[in-house]
Amino acid sequence: MLGSEEREVVATVREFVDREVKPVVRELEHANTYPETLIEQMKALGIFGLAIPEPWGEAPVSMPCYALVTAELARGWMSLAGAMGGHTVVAKLLLTYGTAEQKDRYLPRLATGELRATMALTEPGGGSDLQNMATVAEPSPEGWTVNGSKTWISNARRSGLIALLCKTDPSASPPHRGISVLLIEPGPGLTVSKDLPKLGYKGVEACELLLDDMRVPADAVLGGEPGRGFAQMMTGLETGRIQVAARALGVGQAAFDDALRYAQERESFGKPIWQHQSIGNYLADMATKLTAARQLILFAASRLESGERADLEAGMAKLFASETAMEVALDAVRIHGGYGYSTEFDVERYFRDAPLMIVGEGTNEIQRNVIAAQLVKRGGLG
């Protein structure tokens, strides 16, 4: 599926993870420390520009390659994959819908990682019901005046560009026709109010944003025309869901690798524990489900790469890969026994990180709704 150059890209990231990330991740994660050095190394490797072509970037890769790079990063530390997830979705939105001026202004700096980007969709009372948002941008002489709040915004303190989903016409019917994406930069009226404490996904902040009479220019509307933001963001979320599925694959792969290694090293009743049928069955099921998840992700990524609509496939990949990661992480704890509950082993981290992919980028309950609706619309699997 990948050409030789893209296989080399994935191999380079794999080596980076094994050489630079694995030796330090436990200490950084337990201290909840932002991985500044690792992020700078990711910039140097060109990871933040993998989705950005010339003339703004240098080395764009296909969506299947991007998914495998994401999985490799998450295999080392899921937070590193999270640090570039929303960034890539915003870059894709700019590439697909941005005006020429918006592309020239932002994409070169996004490609190098000099400028970091994130999305702001979720609201404290809204969850996955994006059409029911309360954040409103009203026309003003300068452009727009924005009021509202957003929550669970990853990389909020370190992003210089935020793709903000908001209502520019609250009276529109149906509501999605009054929704726009505004490209905003930190400034007066925007407050990162607090970092949200999290079970896992440590090191990278997730914050609440408050927008209080924030003034943004008229040309901040993605694509230049208000009212198209909901459809734009739904397309962007196809990339986002493949990315989250790939994160889950990486976490699951790391949990399986640790469990397989431990099952060969640990002995009980005179033989390695993998030879006990119950443990061997766990390993067999873990490997089978991870292989299926990988193929489902690559299938969705290939469809998106071809230009076809991929909301059904991305939803399936996200649903299956995230549930698989949670199962595999729990089984890895079981295989490690009491040591699986110890912070001296990494499997407890995988178990804390895995739930994020179940509830993030649209909960799996929402994914099932999307999948069912698309099955009816398409007349089945085809």
N, C-alpha and C positions, 0 to 999 in steps of 0.2 A: 504493500500500500504506500509506503514511503520510499522516496528516492534515496540515493546514497548520501546526498547532502543533508537531507532532513534526518536520516538515521544518525548522522554524525552530530547534528544539533542535539538530539535526544541523548546520545551517548555522552556528550560534553556536560549536559546538565546532570546526568546520572553520576558522573565522576565528581562534579562539584558537590553534589549531595553527600556522597560517600566520604570525600576528603575534607570538606569544610563544615558541613552542617551536622552530620552525625556525631562528631566528637564534642560539640558544644551545645546541642539542642536541649539536653536534659537540664543543664544549669540555667540556660536562658529561659526555658519554659517555666521552671519552678520559681524563678525570680520574677516572672512576668516582665521581662526586660525587652524593650524594643530592639530588634536585631539589626542595628545600624550597619555594622560591618558586613553582614550577609547581604543586606539590601544593596549596599554599594557594589558588592561583587556581582550581584544580579544585574545591576545597571551595566557594569563593564562587560558582562557576557551578552548584553543586548536583549535580555529577557523582556524588558518593558516595551520593546519595539517589535516584538515578533509578529504583530498583526498589522504593521504599518508599512506600506510599500513606498517605493520611490514616487515622487521626488522628496517625500518627507522623511522616509526611513531608509533602511539599507537592506535588511534581510527578512522580508516577510515569509512566513511559513504557512502551510495549509492548515485547515482546522484540525484534521487528524493529528498532525505533528504538534500543534499547540496543545491539544488534549493530552498527549503523551508527555510533553514537557511539564504540564500542570501536575500530572500524576507523579512524575519523578520528584518534583518539589515537595508535594504533599507526603510522599514516602519518607522524605527527610524530616519535614515539619509542615503540617497543614497550614500553619500561619503564614509561611512564605508564599504558598499558592494563593492564600487570601489577600496578600499584599499586592498581587498583580491582577486579581480577578476583575474587580470593578473597573480598574484602570483600562483593561483590554476592552471591556464592553463599551466604555465611553469612546475609546479610539475607534471601534467599529461603528458606533453611532455617527461619529464625525465623518468617517469615510463614506458611509452610505447616504447620510442625509445632510451633512454640513454644507454650508455655502463655501465658495472658493476662499473667501476671506477667513472664515472660521477654520478651515483646514490649514491654511497657511499660518494662521496665528498660533494654533495649538499643536498640530501633529508633529512638527519637528522636535519640539521639546518633550512631547509625550514619548517619542521614539527613543530618546536617550535616557529617559527617566528623570531628567532635570525637572520636569513638571509631572507631578503625580495627579491622577484623577480618580474620582469615586462617583457613585450614584447615590441619590437621595430620593428614595421612593416611599418607604414605610413610615407611617405615622403612629403616634402612641395609641390612638383609638381605632386605627384602621386595619392593621395587619395586612393580609393579602387582598383586601377589598380596595384596590387602588382607585377605582372610579368614585369612591366615597370620600376622597381626601378633603381636608379642610384648608390646606395651604393655598392661598390665593395671590395671584399677581394682578394688580389693577393698573390700567394705563395711566401714565403720568407724563408731564411735559418732557422729562428726561428719558422716558421709556416705560419702565414698569416699577411699581412699588410692591414689594413682596412681604406678606405676613403669614406666619404659620410655624409649624414645628415638624421635625423629622426625627426618627430614632433608629438605632441599630445601623449607624452609618460607619462602615469600616474605613480605616485610614483617614478619619475626618480631620485630625489635627495636622496631618502631613500632606494633605491634598491641596493643590493650588487651583484645581478646577473641579467643580461639582456639577453634575448633570442633575438638575432639580426638576422633578415631576410636580406640576402644580396646575391649578385651574386658572386659566386666563379669561374664561367666560363661564362663570358659575351657573348661569341660567340656560346653558346649552342643553338641548334634548336631541338624542340621548346624551348623557353626561360626558361620554368619552370625547365628543366633538368639541368640548370646551377645555380640553387638557393639552398642555404644551410642555416641552422640555426647555428649561432655561439653562444656559451655560453661565454659571456664576463663579466668581472668584472671591476669596475671603476679603472682607472689608467692613465698613461701618454698617451696622444693622444685622450682621451675621455673628452669632455667638455659638461656639462649641461649649455647651453648658456643662457636660460631665461625661466621664468615661463610665460605661456600664460594666459592672462586675460580671464575669462569665465563668461557667463551669470549665470550659476548655477554650481553645482558640486564643491562647495567651500571647502576650508580646505585642500583638497588633491591636490597636485600640478600636473599640466600637462605641460611638458617642451619640448623644442627643444634640440636635441642632435647633437653635431658635432663630427665627427670622422676624425682625421687628422693624417695620418700615424700611426694609433694605431696598435701596434704589439700584436698579441695574439698567443698562442701556437697551434701547429698542432692538439692537442687532444681537442681543443675547439669545433670542429664540432660535433653537436648533432648526436649521434649514430656512430660517427667515420668515416662515408663515405660521402664525399661531393656530392651535386647534388640531395639530397632527401628532402631538406628543405621545398619546396613548398607543397608537399603532406603531410609532417609532420605537417606543420602549418595549413593546411586546416582541418586536423583532429582535431587539437587543438582548432580551431575556433568553432567546434561543441559544445565543452564545453563552450567556451567563449560566444556563442550566447545564449545558455540556461541560462548562468549566467546573461547576459544583460536582457533577457526576465524576469528573476526572479527579477532583480532590478526594472524593470518597474512595475511588479506586486506589489512590496512593496510600491512604490510611489503611485500607484493607490489606493491601499488599505488604505494608510494613508489619502489620499485626500477624499476617500469615508467615512471613519470613522469620519473625522472632519465634513464633510457635513451632514451626518446623525444626528450627535449629535446636530449640530447647527440648523438643520431643526426642531428638536423637542423642542429646547429651545427658539427659536425666534418666536414671534407671530406677526401677522398682521391681521387686520380686525377681531380681536377677536378669532383667533384660530392659533395653531402652523402652520408654513408655509408648513410643509410637507403635510398638508391636502389640500392645494391648488393644483389643478391637475397638473399644469405645474411643480411644484417642485417635487411632487410625481412621475411624469413621469421620471424626471431626475434621481431620486434615483433608480427607478426600472431598468432603462437602465444601469446605472452605475454598479449596483450589478450583473446584468445578464452578462455583458461583462467581469467583473472581474472574475466571476465564470468560464466562458468559457476560459479566458486566463490562469487561474490556471490549468484547466484540460489539456489544450494544452501543457503547460510547463511540467506537470507531464508525459504526454504521450511521449514527446520528450526525457525527462530525462530517462524514463524507457527503451525506445528503445536503447539509448546510453549505459545504464547500462548493457543491455543484450549482448552488443558486436556488435550489428548491426549498419550499417551505418545510420546516423541520420541527414545528412545535410538538407534533405527536411523538416523533422520534426522540427529541431532546427531553420531553417529559418522561418517556419510558426509561431512557438512560438514567436520568436523575433519580427517578423513583427506585429502580432496581439497584443501581449502584450504591445509593445511600443506605437502603435497607440491608444490602449485603455487607457494607462496611460495618454497620452496627452489629450484625450477627457474627461476623468474623472477629471483631474486636472482643466481643463477649466470649466467644469460643477460645480465643487466645488467652484470656484471663483464666478460663476453666483449665486449659492445658497447663498453664503455669502453676495452678493450685494456689497455695497461700502466697507465693511470690508474685502472682499476678495482681495482688492487692497492694503490693509494696511500691512506693515511689522510687525505689532503687531499680525498678525494671520499667521499660518503656510502655509495656502493654496497658498500664493504667492510664497513660496519656492518650493512647489511641481510643480507649473506651470513653474518655471525656471529650475527645474531639469529634468522634463520629456523629453524635446527635445533631451537630450544627447542620450537616448536609441534609438531614431529614426535614428540618424546619426552615432552612434558609433558601432563598431564591424561589419562594413559593413553597408552602408546606406540601408534604407528600399527599395530603388529602386534596389539596388544590390540583396537584399533578394528576391525580386520578380523575378529577372532574374534566381537566383539559383533555386527557387521553380519551375518555368516554365521548366527549363532545366531538372530537376529531374523528373517532371511529364512525360515529353516526354520519357526520358530514361527508366523509370519504367513502361511505358504504362498506366499511369493514377494513381489513388489512390490505386488500388489493393483491 
